Amino acid sequence: EPEVTQTPSHQVTQMGQEVILRCVPISNHLYFYWYRQILGQKVEFLVSFYNNEISEKSEIFDDQFSVERPDGSNFTLKIRSTKLEDSAMYFCASSGDREGEKLFFGSGTQLSVL
Amino acid sequence: GESVGLHLPTLSVQEGDNSIINCAYSNSASDYFIWYKQESGKGPQFIIDIRSNMDKRQGQRVTVLLNKTVKHLSLQIAATQPGDSAVYFCAEKRSGGFKTIFGAGTRLFVKA
């Protein structure tokens, strides 16, 4: 069964450093997302990406965040200057449904900012 | 503001019993509702969905009920099994938007 894959599974970084989280969505999907979850709490929407541009973003997704789909398979989230409060589990998701209704999530990248 | 919340953070049931997980939503503009299951160390997994023009939808061992009058959503799991132990999130979305909003989650424990 097709699945969303994320790398790395764990990322430890120093405050102020840049990190790139990588995702390979399901191949025929058109809608791509990043969500995050802090300490097993609510899953928070960060950004959606469709037709090679950001379609919607949350207040969390400020100027230190960016997303890119550099080729036909990868989807990345970059955090330019990490802060302690960026520590969380980051989930990539993709959808093939209209407007991205049914989401398929990866297993996540646990980001720890020290 | 937008929010999707759950009444109970933890639910413990006996194996074989039916489970009911409840959720309240506040955004009247939402017209699509979803239940996700999250097992330890994994991302959320789609279980079942329902649109606002429906009151009930059934899947395999799961049923979702939607009461738009009181903005209430529930997930019923029949004959709960140990493999059903997980955190369950309700989520909402509105047509024309790309964002799915998740509730706080209910942890389901299944006792053997």
Interface residues (C-beta under 8 A of the other chain):
Chain A: V4 Y31 Y33 Y35 G40 Q41 K42 V43 E44 F45 S48 Y50 S55 E56 S58 F91 A93 E99 G100 E101 K102 L103 F104 F105 G106 S107 G108
Chain B: Y32 I34 Y36 Q38 G41 K42 G43 P44 Q45 F46 D49 V87 F89 A91 K93 S95 G96 G97 F98 K99 T100 I101 F102 G103 A104 G105
